[in-house]
Amino acid sequence: MKLFFAFSLFVCVFFQDPVYAQKSLPLGSHPPALTFDHFPNKAFAFVWRNWNLVSPEKMAETIQCKPADILYLAQLMGLEDQKLLSENFKEQIYITLLRRNWHLLPYDQLLTLLDMDKERLEFALKEDDFLFHKFGNLKPASPTLHYISPTEAEIKKAAAIKEVIQPIIEISDKNPSEELFHFIEKLKTFNEDEAIIERDTLKEDQLRFIYSYFGIFGDPLMDEQNDPFPNGLLQKLAQKGVNGVWMHVVLSQLAPKGEAFPEFGEGSETRLRNLQKIAQRAKKFGIDIYLYMNEPRAQPQAFFEERPEMAGLQKDDFTTMCTSNEEVRDWMEHSLTHVFTEVPELGGVFTITASENLTNCASHGGKDECPRCSVRPYEDIIAEVNRTIANGVHAAKPEANVIAWDWGWNGHGMARDVIDKLPEDVWLMSVSEWAKPIERGGIPNTVGEYSISAVGPGPRAKSHWSGAKKNLLKTVAKVQFNNTWELSAVPWLPVMDLVAQHASNLAQMDIDGYMLSWTLGSYPSPNLEIAKKFSDDPGASIEEVLNSLALERYGRAAVPYVRNAWTTFSTAFEEYPYDIRVVYSAPQQYGPSNLLFLEPTGYRSTMVGFPYDDLKGWSGPYPQEIFISQFEKVATKWEKGLKFLEGAIEVAENESYKKLLEEDLNLAKAAYLHFLSVGQQGRFILARDIWLESQKTDKVLRDQVKAILQKEKQTAIELLEVIRKDSRIGFEASNQYYYVPQDLLEKVINCQFLIDELDK
């Protein structure tokens, strides 16, 4: 009896231990978390970063104190009266919350703060656009955070924070501002007076499909409240020439369970029901729904204990469902047949069969580790997965479009061998600008990700489309006309000359459709109108298209100013130090919200997650001085374009045109401040490191570091003013808000703290 009691006590204690959550969720190398010494202590940092996003009650529950304690710390720092974010946005802010607390809290406290169970977070880190990878494949070691009454020294430091931010808040409060996510309400607005004309989009000459600007990526179909495609958005997209939209799904969630896999399919009826509702509504706007297929998803090793014949290769804690196994392929095929039978309104699917999530045994290049796939050609495996998906879709709906994307095939190299094995009932999609040779700052390179600064099409896409046409396959150009990871924190970049040149080039090719965005770049913008104009009239000149767009959007008097602005922005953007490592790792998404440190953090930058202070990682193949100077060139030239837009505002013919010009100038200024900040941050790190090499004795270097901090502080203040006018800035669907106003205020505090430290 004593033994049983002791064992029961052990189980209870073990499963309530915070370390349990840490062990059962991914940790990676688990290095010590960063400290943020510009705050009095970690509890102050916690309150600051969650203010207005999480209720005082939930914060108090998380760090085991009273709500009054939370309010006390907030008051000491001079935080504004709370304007709490609505619970309706819970699913669209959780990544932002995770990121800002990643170094502050261990997993168990993160779960409390997010009101999320372990299984939900585990799914999010794995399936929500591989979030854990974006966070660096590691969880910093953060001790449990407990509230302790602040000391006199900490209260004094909090008062210093209040003194720094109070004047900024007072000025900001005098100007009108948009609340976070206000843009969703705008996009939801539906014009009842506009006629809805149903049309058969599958019979149209050209496909043009795009993502939701604010859709939830990981599991968008379980919550009917968070509709990724409300009528207002569908209407606005249709006006821009869009006739398809896409959604991410996981097949084991969407399709029902069967005898072979009884653990699959939980919630599938709800997801299918919600999917059909969206598909039926979209049809009314002439828009079809396309599903993103990245299948079959790898499973935990326990999944294969009674299915060893299905196990492929192992990577980390997951093993592939080997598609050389007939039972796996049958499940995929029958599941898709079921989905398209239940939701016949769907337009089709597009596939990624290499890269992204671990799926088939060839998807990440390790097929030789699988006993079955090791003896098969790479191209046979990839083509077979696409054929299986096509068979499943077409068994239920023969006219549906199945688009095979060449993303990642042969390590993003030439893949005509795969194309030659594809069935005739699929389309072939290729990223237009891929492999295009460029030179920036005297450094030769080739495009290896999305790019607007390098105008497509490139040699890989041309070759792949040619091979597809030879085999009688239809072709799709994957493009990004709004933005790319070159800068995704604004909804669209006003580099119209570059967009128009790209659209014009593609109009001269025998292309059957466009995928207009990944998760980024899906705003119903004027950039999309450029694509529509060239689709409607492939022979149109670039000048005709851009002049007509400027005239329609801003009025005749503004046309010459706006055209000069667009050309200036486009010329500036061609200076961008493009490389896949730069666009993934540098701090351009975060701009001046990225914090600075007087000592190197030792952390490496992550894929659009945490830039840290990893200048070497940011720079990719560019020498650090060239990387910095190229961003400085972009900013300097871009600033000249702002002057032209200011001139357009002065001559605007009416208030409507003037208001739109002011909005677009604000977006362009946000982009400028991001580019400016990247250069300044690079200069700071260079100067800091040289100063540290001098053993902190060189006063000239110290003053250089201080001067850069002053500039960066001012840039953060200027961006704060900009983003308060427009809730779109800083947001991207799969990463959610990169930063919120509070983060720019924190950067001001951060810079002032470092300046004060240097003065000691």
Protein Blocks (a to p, Z undefined) as FASTA:
>chain_A
ZZmmmmmmmmmmmmmpmklmmmmpcfbjopacdddfkbmblmlmmmmmmgokacfklmmm
mnopafklmmmmmmmnopacdddddfklmmmmmmmmmmmmmmmpcfklmmmmnopafklm
mmmmmmnoplllmnoopacdddddddddddfklmmmmmmmmmmmmmmmmmmmmpccddeh
klmmmmmpccfkbccddddfklpmbdcddddfkbcfklmmlpmklccbdfklmmmmmmno
pabdcddddfklmpccdfklmmgoihklmmmmmmmmmmmmmmmnopacdddddddddddf
klmmmmmmlpccdehjbccddfkbmklmmmmmmmmmmmmmmmmmbgbdcddfeghidfbf
klnopmmmpmklmmpcfklmmmmmmmmmmmmmmmmmmmbccdddfehiahhiacklmmmm
pcfkbccdddfkgoiacdeehiacddfbdcfklccddfklmmmmmmmmmnopacdddddf
kbcckbmkbfbdckfklmmmmmmmmmmpccfbdcfbdfeopaccfklmmmmmmmmmmmbc
fklmmmmmmmmmnojklmmmmmmmmmmmmmmmmmpccdfklmmmmmklnmmmlccdfbde
hiacdehkbnmjafklmnmmacfklmmmmmmmmmmmmmmmmmmmmmmmmmocbfklmmmm
mmmmmmmmmmmmmmmmmmmmmmmmmmmmmmmmnoomamklmmmmmmmmmmmmmmmmmmmm
mmmmomkgopafklmpfbdfklmmmmmmmmmmmmmmmmZZ
